């Protein structure tokens, strides 16, 4: 299973939970470097629609992906959102979510990782569904979400770049 545990017990996993449009999602705590409040972004011309722009993180310019747009949801009604900072190929990327909830430690027996039961095509970023109390939590691989459809983050002599496969082949 792609969900590695940071907990001492091998039969448990730790996940950071967050919400989007009143749906609970979880991600392995090892994928998230930090969480910060949304402080605004600078739009980047010609970026994919789900790239909200760039922001300054302690002197480093990082791209910010709006997870609602990435998943085809309507835009949030307010900007009281959180940004989870992940690191993809040594480059930090901000992932905008409605709110970050808590870190949960769940037994692996409470996770259904049978993707056939999820009824979705191209579900490589969906790792499974966890049961917690009366809630279901969709487990995601945020690195795969950030890099799906050929999005890559990199640097060259011109500085930071956001490229997609379509741009790379032309």
C-alpha positions in Angstrom: 0.0 0.0 0.0 1.3 3.5 -0.8 0.3 4.8 2.6 3.4 4.3 4.8 3.0 4.6 8.5 4.9 7.0 10.7 3.4 5.6 13.8 5.1 3.0 15.9 2.5 0.3 15.2 2.8 -1.3 11.8 -0.9 -1.8 11.5 -1.8 1.9 11.8 -1.3 5.0 9.6 -1.2 8.7 10.4 -3.1 11.0 8.0 -3.7 14.7 7.9 -7.4 15.3 7.2 -8.8 18.2 5.3 -12.1 19.2 3.7 -13.2 20.3 0.2 -16.9 21.1 -0.4 -17.8 19.4 2.9 -16.1 16.1 1.9 -13.3 14.7 4.1 -10.0 13.8 2.5 -6.8 12.4 4.0 -3.2 12.4 3.1 -0.2 10.7 4.6 1.4 13.1 7.1 4.8 12.5 5.5 3.7 14.2 2.3 2.8 17.5 4.0 5.7 19.7 5.1 3.6 22.4 6.7 0.1 24.1 6.7 -0.4 27.8 6.5 -3.3 30.2 6.1 -4.1 31.5 2.7 -2.5 34.9 2.3 -3.1 35.5 -1.4 -1.4 34.6 -4.6 -0.1 36.4 -7.7 -1.8 35.0 -10.8 0.5 33.7 -13.6 -0.6 34.2 -17.2 -1.1 31.1 -19.3 -0.9 28.7 -16.3 -3.4 25.8 -16.2 -6.8 26.9 -14.7 -6.2 24.9 -11.5 -2.9 26.8 -10.8 -4.1 29.7 -8.7 -0.8 31.5 -9.0 2.4 31.8 -7.0 3.1 32.9 -3.5 6.2 33.9 -1.4 7.1 31.3 1.2 10.0 32.7 3.3 11.7 34.2 0.2 10.9 31.3 -2.1 8.4 31.6 -4.9 6.1 28.6 -5.0 3.2 27.6 -7.2 -0.2 27.2 -5.6 -2.7 24.6 -6.9 -6.4 25.1 -6.1 -7.5 21.6 -5.3 -11.2 22.5 -5.9 -10.4 23.5 -9.5 -8.2 20.5 -9.9 -11.1 18.3 -9.0 -13.6 20.2 -11.2 -15.5 21.7 -8.2 -16.9 25.2 -8.1 -14.8 28.0 -6.7 -14.9 28.6 -2.9 -17.3 31.3 -1.7 -14.6 32.8 0.5 -10.9 32.9 0.8 -10.7 31.5 4.4 -8.7 28.6 3.2 -5.6 26.7 4.1 -2.5 25.8 2.0 -0.7 22.6 2.6 2.9 22.7 1.5 4.1 19.5 -0.2 7.5 18.9 -1.8 7.6 17.5 -5.3 11.1 16.8 -6.7 12.7 19.0 -4.0 10.4 21.9 -5.0 7.6 23.1 -2.6 4.1 23.3 -4.0 1.1 24.8 -2.2 -2.2 22.9 -2.3 -5.3 25.1 -1.5 -8.0 23.3 0.5 -11.1 24.6 2.3 -9.8 23.7 5.7 -7.3 21.5 7.4 -8.8 19.4 10.2 -6.5 17.2 12.2 -4.0 14.4 12.3 -5.7 11.0 12.7 -4.1 7.6 13.5 -6.2 4.9 12.1 -5.8 1.1 11.9 -5.1 -0.1 8.4 -8.1 -2.5 8.8 -10.3 0.6 8.6 -9.0 1.4 5.1 -10.6 0.0 1.9 -7.9 0.3 -0.8 -9.8 -1.8 -3.4 -9.9 0.8 -6.2 -12.4 -1.4 -8.1 -15.0 -0.5 -5.5 -14.3 3.3 -6.0 -15.9 3.3 -9.5 -13.6 5.9 -10.9 -11.4 5.9 -14.0 -7.8 6.9 -13.7 -7.8 6.8 -9.9 -4.0 6.6 -9.4 -4.2 9.6 -7.0 -6.9 8.0 -4.9 -5.4 5.4 -2.5 -8.6 4.3 -0.8 -11.4 5.1 1.6 -10.9 5.2 5.4 -13.8 4.7 7.9 -13.6 6.9 11.0 -16.5 7.0 13.4 -19.5 7.8 11.0 -17.3 9.5 8.4 -15.7 8.3 5.2 -12.4 9.8 4.3 -11.0 9.8 0.7 -7.3 9.0 0.9 -5.2 10.8 -1.7 -1.6 10.9 -2.8 -1.0 14.6 -3.1 2.2 14.2 -5.1 0.2 12.3 -7.8 -2.6 15.0 -7.6 0.0 17.7 -8.2 1.7 15.9 -11.1 -1.3 14.4 -12.8 -1.7 15.3 -16.4 2.0 15.9 -16.9 2.3 19.0 -14.6 5.9 19.3 -13.5 7.7 21.8 -11.4 11.3 22.6 -12.1 14.0 25.2 -12.3 16.4 26.2 -15.1 18.6 29.2 -15.7 15.4 31.4 -16.4 14.0 30.6 -12.9 10.9 28.7 -11.7 8.7 27.2 -14.4 5.4 25.4 -14.5 5.1 23.2 -17.6 2.6 20.7 -18.9 3.1 17.9 -21.3 1.3 19.9 -24.0 3.8 22.7 -23.6 6.8 20.4 -23.6 5.9 18.7 -26.8 5.3 21.9 -28.8 
